[in-house]
């Protein structure tokens, strides 16, 4: 499962794809993560910063509502989307 519902919102498993030609959600990475393309290289936290911006834009959230739970230095990350429900997730991800 690529997400977990919590009282705060959705904790999403994300597979980051840095150095992409365009940024945005690119469907599922298997059954256990969402693939998110980002333009930045994984240097000095730039990719993580852009990943937060992309998710905030896609889910219409403030950047402060997108919080790393784990995996800041790995390609697969767990990110909390505060206030997001299952319906909104399915609408955007298309699961």
Secondary structure as UniProt FT lines:
FT   STRAND          3..5
FT   STRAND          9..17
FT   STRAND          24..28
FT   TURN            30..31
FT   STRAND          34..37
FT   TURN            44..45
FT   HELIX           46..58
FT   TURN            59..60
FT   HELIX           63..65
FT   STRAND          66..70
FT   TURN            72..73
FT   STRAND          76..82
FT   HELIX           86..93
//
